[in-house]
């Protein structure tokens, strides 16, 4: 009889900031290369927000500040 494997539940809300910054920078680069400089600007805004140490939030007011709106 085989025993059950030990599993750990992973918190889905935990995001590695370094990986997120890398993805956002790549997205910004690809958008810029395809002529979408306005959209790339918002990716860069999020990167600056994360690098400044401010927390990510899904609240409308915080997201507006994060995007510079």
N, C-alpha and C positions, 0 to 999 in steps of 0.2 A: 504494500500500500504506500502510495506516494504522499508525502506531507504537503500541506499548503505552502505556497511561497509567501515570504514576508513582503508586504508591499507598503509603500508610503504614499499617502495622499499628498499631492503637490498643490500648493496655493497658486491658483491660476492668476491671481492679481499681482503676484510678484514678478517684476520685470527687471532684468539686468540692464541698468542704465547704459553701460558701455555698448552692449549689443544694440539697444534701441538707437543710440546716437549713430552707430555705424550704419544701420538700416536707413535712418533719416538722411544722413549725408549722401548715401548712395542714391536714394530717391531724389534728393535735390540735384545731384549731378545729372542723373538721367533726364529729369524734367528740364533742366537748363539746356542740355544737349539737344533736346527735342523742341526747343523754342518756347517752353512754358515757364518763363522766368517768374511770372506772378505766382504760380503755384509753388515753385521752388522756394520763393521768399518765405512762405508759411512753414515749410519744412525747416528752414534755417531758424525761424523764430522759435520753434519748439526745441531745437538743439540748444539755442542760447538759454532758454528757460531751464532746461535740465542741467546744463553746465553751471548755471548760477546757484544751483542747489535748491531751487524752489520745487515743492512737491507737485506731482501730477494729480489732477483732479478732473472729474467729469462734470463739475458744476458749471453752469452756463457762464456765470460771471468770471470764473477763473479761466475757462477756456478762451473767452474773449480777450482777457489780458494776455494770456499766453501767445495768442496769435497777433497781438498788437492791434486789435480792432477797437 
